[in-house]
Amino acid sequence: MLLLVVGLLLFFLLHLLRELGLRDRVIAGFPSKNAYLGAYSLLTLLGLALIIIGKAQAEFSMVWEPRFEWRNISHFLMLPAFILIVAGNVPPSLMRANLRNPMLLGTFLWGIAHLWANGDLASMLLFGGFTVWAGVKFISLGINYQPPAKAPSIVWDGIAIAIGLVLYGLVAIYHGQLFGVGLSFAQ
């Protein structure tokens, strides 16, 4: 569990430098912005690796028992989560222009969906941590939101929806192979 907590702290602290008022000071401590970006990327990857290894090695400690017949709610939340995460990574779309940061909203939904279906301590730390982080980050980035310089295109919305649906289908089919837990759909 320690590796999971250290990985989460490293990842979240790096991604909250702006909100903590430390980003400019940290950048100034590097010889160049590229050196900062390199260190930032390596430390982020280290944080992700620690999260993955820590979650895989964490002892199972049940905190609450999710109701099996309500797990379909998680599946429904994951549909827009995938679409929003993709929409946050394509050129300006109407979703991106109107939702400010769809990737953070998608991450928030991903966290809620997984909290709903997992009641063990490690899952609550992982998914709860990402849910809180995405919410804080979404609000803080929305305060100084600048609309995209390029005019948004509905074409990118269509592409985000199509890719999001395909990714949802692939992850739903291969969830067990990818993450060690197969999906179950309540009847």
Summary of the structure (lengths in Angstrom):
residues: 187
radius of gyration: 17.9
end to end distance: 33.9
largest distance: 58.8
contacts: 553
relative contact order: 0.15
helix: 72%
strand: 1%
